[in-house]
């Protein structure tokens, strides 16, 4: 139940990012659902590998390079899903920042409502 609610809210967050920023376009709620699933899978599988491989750069930049890794994951998801379009890397960076902030709010609310137990 928690996974389905988180998935639906993540798709809604993608729609909100598309509404707030014109560099990210989501075609429909179904496209947002697929994009949220792909983005979650990329963040589970590929992101940890990239974080380990870019650890020296991340340490030198005091962690700021993780924003680039997040943008790459967002951009990769847009490349894999036809329902999510990102105009460029800058748009992926801004879109990933907005999506991360919305995910932080979603996690906070779900934790307050005790869905994470």
C-alpha positions in Angstrom: 0.0 0.0 0.0 2.8 2.4 0.9 4.6 1.7 -2.4 1.5 2.4 -4.5 0.8 5.7 -2.6 4.4 6.8 -3.0 4.3 5.9 -6.7 1.1 7.9 -7.3 2.4 10.9 -5.3 5.7 10.7 -7.2 3.8 10.8 -10.5 1.8 13.8 -9.2 5.1 15.5 -8.3 6.3 15.0 -11.9 3.2 16.7 -13.1 3.8 19.5 -10.6 7.3 19.9 -11.9 6.0 20.1 -15.5 3.4 22.7 -14.4 6.0 24.8 -12.5 8.8 24.7 -15.0 8.4 24.8 -18.8 11.6 22.9 -19.5 10.0 19.7 -18.4 6.9 18.4 -20.2 4.8 15.4 -19.1 2.3 14.2 -21.7 -0.3 12.6 -19.3 -0.8 11.1 -15.9 -0.1 7.7 -17.4 3.2 9.1 -18.8 4.0 10.5 -15.3 3.3 7.1 -13.7 5.7 5.3 -16.1 8.3 8.1 -15.7 8.0 7.9 -11.9 8.6 4.1 -12.1 11.5 4.4 -14.4 13.0 7.3 -12.3 12.6 5.2 -9.2 14.3 2.2 -10.8 17.2 4.3 -12.1 17.6 5.8 -8.7 17.7 2.3 -7.1 20.1 0.7 -9.6 22.2 3.2 -11.5 22.5 6.1 -9.1 24.4 4.2 -6.4 26.9 3.1 -9.0 27.4 6.7 -10.3 27.7 8.0 -6.7 30.5 5.5 -6.0 32.3 6.1 -9.3 32.2 9.9 -8.9 33.1 9.9 -5.2 36.4 11.7 -5.7 34.7 14.5 -7.6 31.9 14.6 -5.1 34.4 15.0 -2.2 36.3 17.8 -4.0 33.0 19.7 -4.7 31.8 19.1 -1.1 28.8 17.1 -2.3 27.6 19.5 -5.0 28.4 17.0 -7.8 25.4 14.9 -6.5 23.2 17.6 -8.1 24.7 16.6 -11.4 24.2 12.9 -10.7 20.5 13.6 -9.9 20.1 15.7 -13.1 21.7 12.8 -15.1 19.2 10.4 -13.7 16.3 12.8 -14.5 17.6 13.3 -18.0 18.1 9.5 -18.5 14.5 8.9 -17.4 13.3 11.4 -19.9 15.3 9.6 -22.6 13.8 6.3 -21.7 10.2 7.4 -21.4 8.3 8.9 -24.3 5.8 10.6 -21.9 8.5 12.8 -20.2 10.4 15.4 -22.2 13.3 17.5 -20.9 14.6 20.3 -23.2 18.3 20.0 -22.1 20.7 19.4 -19.3 19.9 22.7 -17.6 16.2 21.8 -17.6 17.1 18.4 -16.2 19.0 20.1 -13.4 16.2 22.4 -12.5 13.6 19.7 -12.9 15.5 17.3 -10.7 15.9 20.0 -8.0 12.1 20.7 -8.0 11.3 16.9 -8.1 13.7 16.3 -5.2 12.1 19.1 -3.1 8.6 17.7 -3.8 9.8 14.2 -3.0 11.2 15.5 0.3 7.7 17.0 1.1 6.0 13.7 0.1 8.3 11.7 2.3 7.7 14.1 5.2 3.9 14.0 4.9 3.8 10.2 4.5 6.0 9.9 7.6 3.7 12.2 9.5 0.7 10.1 8.4 2.5 6.9 9.5 2.5 5.3 6.0 6.3 4.5 6.4 6.0 2.0 9.2 
